[in-house]
């Protein structure tokens, strides 16, 4: 029996994935959580074989939780579920010893097979995500431009970004201007959208 920990913040989706896994004769969900910061405590308590983690979770994102699991519960292998809009997360996942990386809209049979393969120690990476990651490439933004754009994504004004990042408003405007040029964006909102879709924020 393959024991599974499931982390998904949307209740209906979590219940559906749990039911899907529990229908398999060789799998059982032993814990399900809705927050990323509850993953490691649940894994310590239940010692699952595989953790199926949504990448976008409150409290702690799925990849950061996977990194913690690798250190604190190394016997638990991680399978991360993501949307196709975040291709560069594939590279980070591989660096964090994630064994599986699958699109959330993959067929249910693919998820079941991925869990089995990850439990067996194999690596399962969705080929469409790999292709998208290769197409997206490395971010053209500097770390500081990324910080400014990420803070701008919260809706902060130029003055608020400057205060948050300990920069002058003029410097913030320069970073934003550079980011817009590099991303070939029409405005700040367009730049944020493009960077998020590429997985650079």
C-alpha angles and dihedrals in degrees: 000000000000110000117212136198112203124202118186126139098208107083098209093048092046091051091048094050091046091052091047093052094043090054089066113094092220100045138067132180105227096177137013125189135180099209133061094225089061095057100084095044090050091047091050090051098045104024095215122194093225134022115207105201132186108223094223110059133148117247095022130008120244096251094051089048089050090053090052092047091053089059102035103033104020093169089067112085119207131230112185124204118207145162119256089244093080105058099154090061085077090071093048090047092055090050090052094054094251107166098202137030118183137169115251091231094054116126115272091244089059091054093050092048091046091054091051093048094046090049088053090055097257125133119241118190121169106242092218090057091049091050091048091049091052091048092049093049124179121336114264089209123100116235090256093049088051091051091050094047092045090052090046088055089067088064094255119157122238089260092049092049089050092051093046095049097035093242133127117258089243091056091049090052090051092051091048091048091050091048092050091051094047092048094042087233127165095218144342094285092051091049092051091048093050093046093048093048090052091048094242096126 
